[in-house]
């Protein structure tokens, strides 16, 4: 696999103290002010070989921008500095949303799946830890914990693997389980990684253990599940082509409420705070109360949620950003963005991100947020390729280090129903010795 580095021409906008030479203005100062925001930083990514931006994601403290040429740029989400950039695949292959996890030794890593390959990289330096071919058709982002990874496939299975087997220094399949149809929604680890929730496109939602694929519960919608599912510590939110949005109890899979729409739902929901936002083709975006399932309002021209700032929500509608009252859905302000410019959806905080097709990235903060200063930028540069202190803390402090199940917990070698992809004991070797 060929890896390349790419020049990132960054223009930090320190509130006018440093002039910005950005390729294009994605929002005018007047429009930003009308939305209650100001320009915090902006930069231009140099798209290699005339490429353009295909996807962009906010993941924890990072922004990931993916070009149609297979290039991935990792940016410091709050400061706008580049951490690393590299080419992972050719233009014909899809790059799924990166997923952060922590190795068994406590190293902060990022897992990135492409259609044919899988990469584990150091989250902050971009250094390669593992590059492998999975051998099956990948249909979702890969989620990982410790030495285990999980992904859905278009062949109708959810797969579990060890991405770095200590005996072979290679990836090996642990198990696979049938989902009844293609798995196109990213799976979610829950209960501290003990269980995993996933959905198939035929309308089935499953919760099973990560160690032995024991089924905890399943739920059947009356239509296909085409979009992503949303999972929090207590709920699973699922949109179906049966024209319904479901809120399921995470412990039992029993529906807590169901909201019906006039048309099939092809996109997944978005959950921010006490509200669920759902797009429907003929109804636009509907705001729903999380607890009651009551539809509070809808904005017919909107197609998705960008971010939420307190009691206000920003929606995208064509080439317009609409500032909406979260409780009533009243449109308070409207701002125009250039064609071929898309928001980077942010459910973590109130920051507004935009990225253009040609690679200009804008970060805007709400009015009243402290300005970006040269001192803050200088400090961020020194620590750009290092994990934050809380992630490098000893066990019991900061971010928890996921535990990899022991081999004896992962496979029962005498189980007649175990997957054919499991590696059997060597000739003359007992199951105990193999473990």
C-alpha positions in Angstrom: 0.0 0.0 0.0 1.4 3.4 -1.0 1.3 6.1 1.6 1.7 9.8 0.9 1.8 13.0 2.8 -0.1 16.1 1.6 0.5 19.8 2.2 -2.0 21.5 4.4 -2.1 25.2 3.9 -3.6 26.5 7.1 -4.9 29.9 7.7 -5.7 30.5 11.4 -8.1 33.4 11.9 -7.2 35.0 15.2 -10.1 37.5 15.1 -8.4 39.7 12.6 -4.9 39.6 14.1 -3.8 37.2 11.3 -5.3 37.8 7.9 -6.9 34.8 6.2 -6.2 33.9 2.6 -8.9 31.2 2.5 -10.0 29.9 -1.0 -13.5 31.2 -0.5 -15.7 32.7 2.2 -18.1 30.0 3.3 -20.1 32.5 5.5 -20.0 36.2 5.6 -19.3 37.9 9.0 -22.9 39.3 8.7 -24.5 35.9 8.2 -22.4 34.4 11.0 -23.5 37.2 13.3 -27.1 36.6 12.4 -26.7 33.0 13.5 -25.1 34.0 16.7 -21.6 32.9 15.7 -18.2 34.3 14.8 -15.4 32.9 12.6 -12.9 31.1 14.9 -10.6 29.6 12.3 -10.5 28.5 8.7 -8.0 26.6 6.5 -7.6 25.3 3.0 -6.8 21.6 2.3 -4.8 21.0 -0.9 -6.8 18.4 -2.8 -4.3 16.2 -4.5 -4.6 15.6 -8.3 -7.6 17.8 -8.6 -9.7 15.9 -6.1 -12.6 17.1 -4.0 -14.1 16.4 -0.6 -16.4 13.4 -0.5 -17.1 13.0 3.3 -16.3 14.8 6.6 -16.8 13.7 10.2 -16.5 15.1 13.7 -15.1 12.3 16.0 -14.3 13.4 19.6 -11.5 16.0 19.4 -10.8 15.4 15.7 -12.2 16.4 12.3 -11.7 13.9 9.5 -12.0 15.1 5.9 -12.0 12.4 3.2 -11.4 13.2 -0.5 -12.7 11.2 -3.4 -9.1 10.3 -4.2 -8.8 8.3 -1.0 -7.0 10.9 1.0 -7.8 11.3 4.7 -7.0 14.5 6.6 -7.0 14.5 10.4 -7.5 18.0 12.0 -7.5 19.3 15.5 -11.2 20.1 15.8 -10.9 23.0 18.1 -7.7 24.7 16.9 -7.7 23.9 13.1 -4.2 22.4 12.9 -3.5 19.4 10.8 -2.4 16.3 12.8 -1.7 14.1 9.8 -2.8 13.2 6.3 -2.3 10.1 4.2 -3.7 8.3 1.2 -5.4 5.1 2.2 -7.1 3.8 -0.9 -8.0 4.4 -4.5 -10.9 6.6 -5.6 -13.2 3.7 -6.5 -13.3 2.5 -2.9 -15.3 4.0 0.0 -13.7 5.2 3.2 -16.1 4.7 6.2 -16.3 7.0 9.2 -13.2 6.7 11.4 -13.7 5.2 14.9 -11.6 6.0 18.0 -10.6 3.3 20.5 -7.9 2.5 23.0 -5.5 -0.4 22.7 -5.0 -3.0 25.4 -1.8 -1.1 26.4 -3.7 2.2 26.6 -2.6 3.7 23.3 -5.2 6.0 21.6 -5.9 4.6 18.1 -8.2 5.2 15.2 -9.7 2.4 13.1 -10.5 3.2 9.5 -12.2 0.8 7.1 -12.2 1.0 3.4 -14.2 -1.4 1.2 -11.3 -3.8 0.7 -8.9 -2.9 3.6 -8.7 -2.0 7.3 -6.2 0.3 9.0 -5.3 1.0 12.6 -3.4 4.2 13.0 -2.1 6.2 15.9 -4.8 8.7 16.5 -2.5 11.7 16.9 0.5 11.0 14.7 -1.2 9.0 11.9 1.6 6.4 12.2 0.5 3.0 10.9 -0.1 0.3 13.5 -1.8 -2.3 11.2 -2.8 -2.5 7.6 -4.8 -5.6 6.5 -7.2 -7.1 4.1 -10.4 -8.3 5.8 -11.3 -10.8 3.1 -15.0 -10.0 3.1 -17.2 -7.2 1.8 -17.2 -4.4 4.4 -20.5 -2.6 4.7 -20.1 -0.4 7.8 -17.5 1.5 9.8 -15.4 -0.7 12.0 -15.8 -0.4 15.8 -13.0 -1.6 18.0 -12.0 -2.1 21.6 -8.6 -3.4 22.8 -7.6 -6.0 20.3 -11.1 -6.8 19.0 -12.9 -5.2 16.1 -16.5 -5.6 14.7 -18.1 -4.7 11.4 -21.1 -5.4 9.3 -21.0 -6.8 5.8 -23.2 -6.8 2.7 -23.1 -10.6 2.9 -25.6 -10.5 5.8 -23.3 -11.1 8.7 -21.7 -9.2 11.6 -18.1 -10.1 12.1 -15.8 -10.2 15.1 -12.0 -10.3 14.7 -8.7 -10.0 16.5 -6.9 -7.3 14.6 -3.5 -8.2 16.1 -3.3 -11.8 17.2 -0.2 -12.1 19.5 0.7 -15.5 18.1 0.6 -14.7 14.4 0.9 -10.9 14.5 -2.0 -10.9 12.0 -5.8 -10.6 12.1 -7.9 -13.6 12.7 -11.7 -14.1 12.6 -13.3 -14.9 16.0 -16.9 -15.3 15.0 -19.7 -14.2 12.7 -23.4 -14.1 13.2 -26.2 -13.9 10.6 -28.2 -10.7 10.5 -30.9 -11.8 8.0 -29.7 -9.3 5.4 -27.0 -6.8 4.6 -25.6 -4.8 7.6 -25.3 -1.2 6.5 -25.6 0.7 9.8 -22.5 1.0 12.0 -22.7 -1.3 15.0 -22.4 0.1 18.6 -20.6 -1.4 21.6 -22.7 -1.0 24.8 -22.5 -2.0 28.5 -18.8 -1.3 28.6 -18.1 -3.3 25.5 -19.8 -6.5 26.8 -22.5 -6.3 24.2 -23.0 -5.0 20.7 -26.1 -3.6 19.0 -26.5 -3.8 15.2 -29.2 -3.7 12.5 -29.8 -5.3 9.2 -31.3 -3.7 6.1 -34.3 -6.1 6.3 -35.5 -4.4 9.4 -33.9 -6.5 12.2 -32.2 -5.0 15.3 -30.0 -7.3 17.5 -28.2 -7.1 20.8 -25.7 -9.8 21.5 -22.6 -10.4 23.6 -19.2 -9.5 22.1 -17.5 -12.6 23.6 -19.7 -15.4 22.4 -22.3 -13.8 20.2 -25.1 -14.9 22.6 -28.3 -13.1 21.6 -29.7 -10.8 24.3 -32.7 -9.5 22.3 -33.9 -8.7 18.9 -36.5 -6.4 17.4 -38.3 -6.5 14.0 -39.5 -3.4 12.3 -42.1 -3.7 9.5 -39.8 -2.2 6.9 -36.1 -1.8 5.9 -33.5 0.0 8.0 -31.5 2.0 5.5 -29.9 4.7 7.7 -27.7 4.7 10.7 -29.0 3.8 14.2 -28.3 5.9 17.3 -27.4 4.3 20.6 -27.1 5.9 24.0 -26.7 4.3 27.5 -30.5 3.7 27.7 -32.0 3.7 24.2 -31.7 2.6 20.6 -33.2 4.9 18.0 -34.2 3.3 14.7 -35.8 4.7 11.6 -37.6 2.3 9.2 -39.1 2.4 5.8 -42.4 1.3 7.5 -42.7 5.1 8.1 -41.8 4.8 11.8 -39.2 6.1 14.1 -38.7 3.8 17.1 -37.1 4.3 20.5 -36.1 0.9 21.9 -35.1 0.0 25.5 -31.4 -0.9 25.4 -31.8 -3.7 27.9 -34.8 -5.5 26.3 -35.4 -4.1 22.8 -39.0 -3.3 23.7 -40.3 -0.1 22.0 -40.7 2.8 24.4 -42.5 4.9 21.7 -43.1 4.9 18.0 -43.6 8.0 15.8 -45.3 7.6 12.5 -44.4 9.7 9.4 -46.3 10.2 6.0 -43.4 8.6 4.0 -40.8 5.8 4.4 -37.8 6.9 6.4 -34.5 6.4 4.5 -32.2 8.4 6.8 -31.3 7.7 10.4 -32.3 10.0 13.3 -30.0 12.5 15.1 -30.2 12.8 18.9 -28.9 15.9 20.6 -29.8 16.5 24.3 -33.5 16.1 24.9 -34.6 16.0 21.3 -34.6 13.6 18.4 -34.5 15.0 14.8 -35.8 12.9 11.9 -35.8 13.7 8.2 -38.7 12.6 6.0 -38.9 13.2 2.3 -42.1 15.2 2.2 -42.0 16.6 5.7 -38.4 17.9 6.1 -36.9 17.7 9.6 -39.2 17.0 12.6 -38.2 17.8 16.2 -39.3 15.1 18.7 -39.2 15.1 22.5 -36.9 12.3 23.6 -39.0 11.3 26.6 -42.5 11.4 25.3 -42.0 10.8 21.6 -44.2 13.8 20.8 -43.5 15.5 17.5 -43.1 19.2 18.4 -42.5 20.8 15.0 -41.2 20.3 11.5 -39.4 22.5 9.0 -40.4 21.3 5.6 -37.5 22.7 3.6 -34.7 21.3 5.9 -32.9 18.0 5.2 -30.6 17.6 8.2 -29.4 18.9 11.6 -26.0 20.7 11.8 -25.6 21.4 15.5 -27.4 22.8 18.5 -26.6 25.9 20.5 -28.7 25.8 23.7 -32.3 26.5 22.9 -31.5 26.9 19.2 -30.8 24.4 16.4 -29.1 25.0 13.1 -30.6 23.0 10.1 -29.4 22.7 6.5 -31.9 23.4 3.8 -30.4 23.4 0.3 -27.8 26.2 0.3 -29.2 27.8 3.4 -28.5 27.4 7.1 -31.6 27.9 9.2 -31.5 28.9 12.8 -34.5 27.4 14.5 -36.0 27.6 18.0 -35.6 24.2 19.5 -38.9 24.2 21.4 -41.2 25.6 18.6 -39.4 25.1 15.3 -39.8 28.8 14.4 -37.2 29.9 11.9 -35.3 32.8 13.5 -32.6 33.5 10.9 -31.4 32.2 7.5 -27.9 32.4 6.1 -26.7 31.5 2.6 -23.7 29.2 2.0 -21.9 28.6 -1.4 -23.0 25.7 -3.6 -21.2 22.5 -3.0 -20.6 23.4 0.7 -21.8 21.0 3.4 -21.9 21.2 7.2 -19.9 18.7 9.3 -22.6 17.4 11.6 -21.7 18.0 15.2 -23.7 16.4 18.0 -21.0 16.9 20.7 -21.2 20.7 21.2 -22.4 23.9 19.8 -19.5 24.5 17.3 -20.5 25.0 13.6 -18.3 23.5 10.9 -18.5 23.8 7.2 -16.4 22.3 4.4 -16.5 23.1 0.7 -16.1 20.7 -2.2 -12.6 22.2 -2.8 -11.4 21.7 0.7 -12.0 25.0 2.6 -12.9 24.2 6.2 -14.6 26.8 8.5 -15.0 26.6 12.3 -17.4 29.1 13.9 -18.0 29.5 17.7 -21.1 31.0 19.4 -21.0 34.6 20.4 -19.4 34.9 23.9 -16.9 32.1 23.4 -13.3 33.1 24.2 -11.2 34.1 21.1 -8.5 31.9 19.6 -5.2 33.4 20.7 -1.6 32.9 19.5 -0.7 31.4 22.9 -3.4 28.8 22.5 -2.3 27.9 19.0 1.4 27.7 20.1 0.5 25.3 22.9 -1.7 23.2 20.6 1.2 22.9 18.1 3.6 21.6 20.8 1.0 18.9 21.9 -0.5 18.3 18.5 0.8 14.7 18.1 0.4 13.6 21.7 -2.7 12.2 23.5 -4.3 14.6 26.0 -3.2 14.0 29.6 -6.5 12.4 30.5 -6.1 9.7 27.8 -2.6 8.8 28.9 -3.6 8.6 32.6 -3.0 5.5 34.7 -5.7 2.9 34.9 -8.6 4.1 37.1 -8.0 7.7 36.0 -9.2 9.4 32.8 -10.4 7.4 29.9 -11.1 3.7 30.7 -9.0 1.1 29.0 -11.2 -1.5 27.3 -10.6 -5.1 28.3 -10.0 -7.7 25.7 -11.9 -10.9 26.4 -9.7 -13.9 27.1 -9.5 -16.5 24.4 -11.5 -18.9 26.6 -14.2 -16.3 26.8 -14.3 -15.7 23.1 -14.6 -19.2 21.7 -16.0 -22.5 22.7 -14.1 -24.9 20.5 -16.5 -27.7 21.1 -19.6 -25.6 20.2 -21.1 -27.3 17.1 -22.7 -24.0 16.1 -19.5 -21.9 16.0 -18.7 -20.1 12.8 -16.8 -21.9 10.0 -14.4 -18.9 10.1 -13.2 -19.8 13.5 -9.7 -21.2 13.6 -9.8 -24.8 14.9 -7.2 -26.4 17.2 -4.1 -27.7 15.5 -3.9 -31.4 14.9 -3.1 -33.3 18.1 -3.8 -30.2 20.2 -6.6 -30.1 22.7 -9.1 -27.2 23.0 -7.5 -26.1 26.3 -4.0 -26.1 24.8 -5.3 -24.1 21.8 -6.7 -21.4 24.1 
